[in-house]
Amino acid sequence: MTDVVDADELLRRIRRGQERAAEEERAWRERALSLTATDPEGAREATDRARAYEVVLRVLEEIVSPGGSPARAEGVKQVT
């Protein structure tokens, strides 16, 4: 990343990252739910991936809105 970008472009890139992270979090959460009964290990892995995207989403939100209320997600229940 050697290009110099202005603040507006940086904000656009961060927002695209937020959108992507939110999409991926939803997809992995849905996958975890669908695997719960048939593949508990796969469901655990999907849960971990959903949580990772949730963290990315929260970090990007903190960059855009420092000190704001944290992004609320329904989260994924741990499968044991």
C-alpha positions in Angstrom: 0.0 0.0 0.0 2.2 2.7 -1.3 -0.5 5.0 -2.7 -1.2 8.2 -0.8 -5.0 8.6 -0.2 -7.1 11.4 1.2 -9.3 11.0 4.2 -12.5 10.5 2.1 -10.9 7.6 0.2 -9.6 6.1 3.4 -13.1 6.3 5.0 -14.6 4.7 1.8 -12.2 1.8 2.1 -12.9 1.3 5.8 -16.6 1.3 5.2 -16.2 -1.3 2.4 -14.2 -3.3 4.9 -17.0 -3.0 7.4 -19.6 -4.2 4.9 -17.4 -7.2 3.9 -16.8 -8.1 7.6 -20.5 -7.9 8.3 -21.3 -10.1 5.4 -18.7 -12.7 6.3 -19.8 -12.7 10.0 -23.4 -13.4 8.9 -22.4 -16.1 6.5 -20.3 -17.9 9.1 -22.9 -17.5 11.8 -25.5 -19.1 9.5 -23.1 -21.9 8.7 -22.4 -22.5 12.3 -26.2 -22.8 13.0 -26.7 -25.2 10.0 -23.8 -27.4 11.1 -24.7 -27.6 14.8 -26.6 -30.9 14.6 -24.6 -32.7 11.9 -21.0 -31.5 12.4 -20.2 -30.1 15.8 -16.5 -29.6 15.0 -17.4 -27.7 11.8 -19.9 -25.6 13.8 -17.2 -24.7 16.3 -14.8 -23.6 13.5 -17.6 -21.6 11.9 -18.3 -20.0 15.2 -14.7 -19.0 15.7 -14.6 -17.5 12.2 -17.8 -15.5 12.9 -16.3 -14.2 16.1 -13.1 -13.1 14.2 -15.2 -11.1 11.7 -17.2 -9.6 14.6 -13.9 -8.4 16.1 -12.8 -6.9 12.8 -16.1 -5.2 12.5 -15.9 -3.7 16.0 -12.3 -2.5 15.4 -13.3 -0.7 12.1 -16.3 0.8 13.9 -14.0 2.2 16.6 -11.8 3.7 13.9 -14.8 5.4 12.2 -16.6 6.4 15.5 -14.1 6.5 18.4 -15.7 6.0 21.8 -19.1 5.4 20.3 -21.4 2.6 21.4 -20.0 -0.8 20.3 -21.6 -2.5 17.3 -24.1 -4.9 18.6 -24.2 -8.3 17.1 -26.4 -11.2 18.1 -23.3 -13.3 18.3 -22.9 -17.0 17.9 -23.5 -19.4 20.7 -20.6 -21.7 21.5 -21.3 -25.3 20.4 -20.0 -27.9 22.9 
